[in-house]
Amino acid sequence: MMRTGSEPVTARSPLRMRFWFSVWGLAWAVFGTVAFALAGRTGWAAACGALLVVVAADLAWVVHRMRQGPHYQPGRGVPPYEPPHARQPPHARQPPHARQPPDAR
């Protein structure tokens, strides 16, 4: 059976990349919060602190998803969408008992 979807067969989750971006953002948010607090810029320190909270929450979510492990993915024989013949408009479909075999014409 051929797949009918347009997604790649070897698709991977971007969680590992997102983890490292979050670690990078967390480091910069901590640096910005400390640097602006020491410089007496409380507004910028608060903004970096708020960013720190958002990045930490995202990092926690990514780690949670990574620890869940792989999820069920259908095999190559399972199409992700309805087969093309099932996508006919409702008025074009006939109930199974109304169909006639091809040699009965």
Steps between C-alpha positions, in 0.01 A plus 500: 500500500635842409499793742270785404638771729756764412706472818845340479525140612809576711367812676645572843393717786693826545506462881876455526561817299240686706668376820832652400338826390328517839829437684661776293211738572503410869871584525450838329192582707690427824793710379272787398308494827818506710679758283205741491435457873864583580488799265190635676269459199204346681263518201735306275583261783127433548456443125789252496357336812162457329677354198689270736171365637361439149816325382517287816137392453569410137810307600302307763234412241760384248674283760163353601421412137847352446462277806169367374689318229381416152129498437305266277555567134313294241707281271552545128191294422265737685402805295460820706192613307192337353567321171421710189186299414349586841534873432221511244222754559212359709255506206737289286523220757266207480424261783670161460172317428420739210826434315492252218792277408678605177376195298132555594455780243 
